[in-house]
Amino acid sequence: MTTATGNVFDQPAPKIVALGGGHGLHAMLSALGRLDARITAVVTVADDGGSSGRLRREVPGVVPPGDLRMALAALAAPGPEAQLWAETFQHRFAGEGALTGHPVGNIVLVGLTQVMGDTVAALDAMGAVLGARGRVLPMSCQPLDLIAEVEGLDDDSAAVRRIRGQVAVASTPGRVRTVTLDPPEAPGCPEAVAAIEDADLVILGPGSWFTSVLPHLMLPDIADALISTRAHRLVVLNLAPQPGETEGFSPEQHLDVLSAHAPDFRIDTVLADLESVALPGRLRAASKRIGARMDLADIAIPGTERHDPVALAGAVELVLMRMMLANGGTAPLEQSRDEEAVSADE
């Protein structure tokens, strides 16, 4: 395998599937694009806000294109032509009128889907224009709605109300308890299911926990593939709780919620930012309870709540190297400073 730091193993590039949506998935794909890997992004399709929400209302049956567009832009080739197209696809129409606020790529993707009659074919065609360093797929080829059970919205703090829609769930002032999808038995995208089943490494997170990460485990076909795949399963935690979704959550509570929603989903490695974990012993214990290893690394841009693509790529690379060694590799694996910090905490 040729990694970002050189030729380490004489093996084919690993097959990595990253699942999520929005800015979290964009950050992960920006990191993975720096590695020599065969990348597939599997993207949530429950967005009902902004441009995607408008297009869902105006074009019945369309898969919301916003998160798919962002994933494609993150994987665009580094050359000037591909980057020009990526910048254009991300550009939002200004001025007044029907197009105001729509990103160019959303309109193009909806148009391509209508011309080609197939969402996956349209994404592949758009990826070719961008020279994408991987494939972008929807979790389902039909739009889905997110439904959450939320408490703390009434005088009775224990009363539970059902909130419908990704935007409403993401912005609720209450505490989200569970999320489900409608329709609950929607088929998963066959190409996405096949990619997960054939992967070497699958990655969940970072991203909005209830609206971008957990929905993958609520779709039966995708969940079954994630549970049955022989791939190594990596969960990447967020840098901070998200207002409206996980406000007040500790890092270990994110794992508890994930396990409660999908008790059969096995996690092999939990990756978190070193500075974002106040009590590493608690996170280590929570990881151990679910059979996972905890990795701590400096993966944030200092002074921000944004992931550093270079540092995140390095942290994922360490996981890949460990996987290769477990499968019979012979190259030495140096313990990072962050792993030493974890060992000292133990």
C-alpha positions in Angstrom: 0.0 0.0 0.0 1.4 3.4 -0.9 0.3 5.9 1.8 0.7 9.6 2.2 4.1 9.1 3.6 5.6 6.7 1.1 5.6 3.1 0.0 5.0 1.1 3.1 3.3 -2.1 2.0 3.5 -3.9 -1.3 -0.3 -4.3 -1.4 -3.2 -2.9 -3.4 -4.6 0.5 -2.3 -7.2 -0.1 0.5 -10.9 0.2 -0.2 -12.3 2.8 2.1 -16.0 3.7 2.5 -16.8 6.9 4.4 -20.4 7.4 5.5 -22.0 10.7 6.6 -23.2 13.9 5.2 -22.6 17.7 5.2 -19.5 19.3 6.4 -18.4 16.3 8.5 -18.2 14.0 5.5 -16.6 16.8 3.4 -13.8 17.1 6.1 -13.3 13.3 6.1 -13.2 13.1 2.3 -10.8 16.0 2.1 -8.5 14.0 4.3 -8.9 10.6 2.5 -8.1 12.3 -0.8 -4.6 12.7 0.5 -4.1 8.9 0.8 -3.6 6.3 -1.9 -6.9 4.6 -1.4 -10.0 3.5 -3.3 -12.6 5.8 -1.8 -16.4 5.5 -1.8 -18.6 8.1 0.0 -22.0 7.0 1.1 -24.2 10.1 1.7 -27.4 10.7 3.7 -30.4 11.7 1.6 -32.8 13.1 4.3 -31.8 16.8 3.9 -35.0 19.0 3.7 -33.5 22.5 4.2 -32.0 25.2 2.1 -31.5 24.5 -1.6 -32.0 20.8 -1.2 -35.3 21.3 0.5 -36.5 23.7 -2.2 -35.6 21.2 -4.9 -37.3 18.4 -3.1 -40.5 20.4 -3.0 -40.3 21.6 -6.6 -39.0 18.3 -8.2 -41.0 15.4 -6.7 -38.9 12.3 -6.1 -35.5 14.0 -6.4 -32.8 12.9 -4.1 -31.6 16.0 -2.2 -28.4 17.0 -3.9 -26.6 19.2 -1.5 -24.6 16.7 0.6 -23.8 14.7 -2.6 -22.5 17.8 -4.3 -20.3 18.6 -1.2 -18.9 15.1 -1.2 -18.0 15.3 -4.9 -16.3 18.7 -4.4 -14.2 17.3 -1.6 -13.0 14.5 -3.9 -12.3 16.8 -6.9 -8.8 16.3 -8.5 -6.2 18.9 -7.4 -5.5 20.3 -10.9 -6.7 23.8 -11.9 -9.4 22.6 -14.3 -11.1 20.2 -11.8 -10.8 22.8 -9.0 -12.4 25.4 -11.2 -15.4 23.0 -11.8 -15.5 22.2 -8.1 -15.6 25.9 -7.2 -18.3 26.5 -9.8 -20.4 23.6 -8.5 -20.1 25.0 -5.0 -21.0 28.6 -6.1 -24.4 29.8 -5.0 -26.4 32.0 -7.4 -26.6 35.6 -6.2 -29.2 38.3 -7.0 -32.9 37.8 -6.9 -35.2 35.3 -8.5 -35.9 31.6 -8.6 -32.2 30.6 -8.6 -31.0 32.8 -5.7 -29.3 30.7 -3.1 -29.1 27.5 -5.2 -25.5 26.1 -5.6 -24.7 25.5 -9.3 -23.9 21.9 -8.6 -27.4 21.2 -7.1 -29.1 22.4 -10.3 -26.6 20.4 -12.5 -27.0 17.2 -10.5 -30.8 17.4 -10.6 -30.7 18.1 -14.4 -28.2 15.2 -15.0 -30.4 12.9 -13.0 -33.4 13.8 -15.2 -31.4 13.4 -18.4 -29.8 10.1 -17.4 -32.8 8.7 -15.5 -30.6 7.4 -12.7 -29.1 9.1 -9.7 -26.0 6.9 -9.5 -25.2 7.5 -13.2 -25.6 11.2 -12.8 -23.2 11.2 -9.8 -20.7 9.2 -11.8 -20.9 11.6 -14.7 -20.5 14.6 -12.4 -17.5 12.9 -10.7 -15.9 12.4 -14.1 -16.1 16.2 -14.8 -14.4 16.8 -11.4 -11.8 14.1 -11.8 -13.1 12.8 -8.5 -10.6 10.7 -6.5 -13.4 8.3 -5.6 -17.1 7.5 -6.0 -20.0 9.3 -4.4 -23.2 7.3 -3.8 -26.5 8.0 -2.0 -27.4 5.8 0.9 -30.8 5.3 -0.9 -31.9 6.3 -4.4 -35.1 7.8 -3.0 -35.4 10.8 -0.7 -36.0 10.0 3.0 -37.4 11.9 5.9 -35.9 11.9 9.4 -38.2 11.5 12.4 -36.9 12.0 16.0 -38.4 11.5 19.4 -37.5 14.6 21.4 -38.0 15.3 25.1 -37.8 18.6 27.0 -40.1 20.6 24.7 -43.0 20.8 27.2 -43.6 21.7 30.8 -43.3 18.1 31.5 -39.6 17.5 30.8 -40.1 13.8 30.4 -42.8 14.2 27.7 -41.8 13.0 24.3 -42.7 14.6 21.0 -42.1 13.4 17.5 -40.3 15.9 15.3 -40.2 15.4 11.5 -37.5 16.7 9.1 -33.8 17.0 9.3 -33.7 20.8 9.7 -36.3 20.6 12.6 -34.4 17.8 14.3 -31.0 19.6 13.9 -32.4 22.8 15.4 -34.7 21.5 18.1 -34.1 23.0 21.6 -35.1 19.7 23.2 -33.1 16.6 23.7 -33.1 14.0 20.9 -33.7 10.5 22.2 -34.0 8.4 19.0 -34.1 8.9 15.2 -35.8 6.8 12.6 -36.3 7.1 8.8 -39.5 7.4 6.7 -40.1 5.2 4.9 -38.4 2.8 7.4 -37.9 0.0 4.9 -36.6 2.0 2.0 -34.1 0.1 -0.1 -30.5 1.0 0.2 -28.5 2.0 -2.9 -27.2 -1.4 -4.3 -23.9 0.1 -5.2 -23.5 1.5 -1.7 -24.3 -1.8 -0.1 -21.8 -3.6 -2.4 -19.1 -1.1 -1.6 -19.6 -1.5 2.2 -19.5 -5.3 1.9 -16.3 -5.2 -0.1 -14.5 -2.5 1.9 -11.3 -2.9 3.9 -12.2 0.1 6.1 -15.5 1.8 6.8 -15.7 5.1 8.6 -18.6 6.7 10.4 -18.3 10.4 11.3 -17.5 13.0 12.0 -20.7 14.9 11.4 -24.1 15.8 12.9 -24.7 12.7 15.0 -28.4 12.3 14.8 -28.9 13.7 11.3 -25.8 12.6 9.3 -24.2 9.7 11.1 -27.0 7.6 12.8 -29.3 7.5 9.7 -27.0 5.1 8.0 -27.7 2.6 10.7 -31.4 3.2 10.5 -31.7 2.0 6.9 -32.0 -1.8 6.9 -29.9 -2.6 3.8 -27.1 -0.2 4.8 -27.2 -1.3 8.5 -27.0 -5.0 7.5 -24.0 -4.3 5.3 -22.3 -2.4 8.1 -22.9 -5.2 10.5 -21.9 -8.1 8.3 -18.9 -6.5 6.4 -15.5 -7.9 7.2 -14.0 -4.4 7.0 -12.4 -2.6 10.0 -14.9 -0.2 11.5 -13.7 3.3 12.5 -15.9 5.8 14.3 -14.6 9.4 14.3 -16.0 11.6 17.0 -16.8 15.3 16.6 -14.6 18.1 18.0 -17.5 19.5 20.1 -21.1 18.9 20.9 -23.6 20.3 18.4 -26.2 22.8 19.6 -29.7 21.4 19.0 -28.5 17.8 18.6 -25.9 16.7 21.1 -25.6 19.8 23.3 -24.2 18.7 26.7 -23.0 15.3 25.3 -19.6 14.0 26.4 -17.5 12.0 23.8 -18.5 8.8 25.4 -22.2 9.7 25.2 -21.9 9.8 21.5 -20.8 6.1 21.6 -23.6 5.2 24.0 -26.2 6.7 21.6 -24.7 4.9 18.6 -24.7 1.6 20.4 -28.3 2.1 21.6 -29.5 2.7 18.1 -27.5 -0.2 16.6 -26.5 -2.7 19.3 -25.3 -5.2 16.7 -22.9 -2.8 15.0 -19.3 -3.6 16.1 -16.8 -0.8 16.3 -13.1 -1.6 16.1 -11.5 1.8 16.6 -12.7 5.1 18.0 -10.8 8.2 16.9 -11.1 11.5 18.8 -9.2 14.7 19.0 -6.7 14.8 21.9 -7.6 18.3 23.0 -11.4 17.7 22.7 -11.5 14.9 25.2 -11.4 16.2 28.8 -11.5 12.8 30.4 -9.7 10.3 28.2 -10.1 7.6 30.8 -13.9 7.7 30.5 -13.7 7.5 26.7 -11.3 4.7 26.9 -13.6 2.8 29.2 -16.6 3.4 27.0 -14.6 2.2 23.9 -13.5 -0.9 25.8 -17.1 -1.7 26.7 -18.0 -2.0 23.1 -14.8 -3.8 22.1 -13.1 -0.9 20.4 -9.6 0.6 20.7 -9.4 4.3 21.4 -7.0 6.5 19.4 -6.3 10.1 20.4 -4.6 12.5 17.9 -4.2 16.2 17.3 -6.7 16.3 14.4 -8.2 19.8 14.8 -7.1 23.0 13.3 -5.7 24.8 16.4 -8.2 27.3 17.9 -11.1 26.1 15.8 -13.8 23.4 15.8 -12.7 22.2 12.3 -10.8 19.1 11.4 -7.3 19.5 9.9 -7.4 17.4 6.7 -3.6 16.6 6.8 -3.7 15.6 10.5 -6.9 13.6 10.0 -5.3 11.8 7.0 -2.4 10.9 9.2 -4.6 9.5 11.9 -6.5 7.3 9.4 -3.2 6.2 7.9 -2.1 4.9 11.3 -5.3 2.8 11.5 -4.6 1.4 8.0 -1.0 0.6 8.9 -2.2 -1.2 12.0 -4.7 -3.2 9.9 -1.9 -4.2 7.5 0.4 -5.3 10.3 -2.4 -7.4 11.8 -2.8 -9.1 8.4 0.9 -10.0 8.2 2.7 -6.8 7.3 6.3 -6.5 8.3 6.9 -2.7 8.4 7.5 -1.2 11.8 4.7 0.8 13.3 5.9 3.7 15.3 3.9 4.7 18.4 2.7 8.2 18.0 2.9 10.8 20.7 -0.9 10.6 21.1 -0.8 6.8 21.6 1.9 7.3 24.2 -0.5 9.7 25.9 -3.2 7.1 25.9 -0.8 4.5 27.2 0.3 6.8 30.0 -3.4 7.4 30.9 -3.9 3.7 31.3 
